[in-house]
């Protein structure tokens, strides 16, 4: 976690320098986490929502760290039962307040106005949801040549899994490359139907 005062013109170089300190000689950068397959994202998610980011607001936790609430308008709910709920709040670690910023490698970022497919867990009427698997639980929707596609957010993440010999090796994650949104939604509906109960992470 990085926490530093913002200074115009210095943010990029300072962040680059801080990220380079203490990194191993390997190409790994950011947080090293277990890569989740698509069916695992589904199994760990209490809700899967296609929606649009309406608003983001940072806040300070009791321990002094920063977090950010992202309000997402619900366009379609693939998993979860809240037909009257038009918005959900997703919470991420890190954010900006005044001249203070904190960044957590691997935590997803959201841009107001963008459409996203999110896999979230926990939360409730007065509690924000958290993305499954950090940035793995966020997929960005875009339109190219009239076709809607979806891409998994893996910024700041190195995804690994154990192979048959028990060694850690890199994995491409749930969505290795860009896919059509309608194809992904169809896969998700099938998986949700097969895994109605979910599992604990």
Buried (B, 14 or more C-beta within 10 A) or exposed (E): EEEBEEEEEEEEEBBEEEBEEEEEEEEEBBBBBEBBBBBBBBBBBBBBBBBBBBEBEBEEEEEEBBBBBBBBBBBEBBBBEEEEEEEBBBBBBBBBEEEBBBBBBBBBBBEEEBBBBBBBBEBEEEEBBBBBBBBBBBBBBEEEEEEBBBBBBBEBBBBBBEEEEEEEEEBEBBBEEBBEBEEBBEBBBEBBEEBEEBEEE
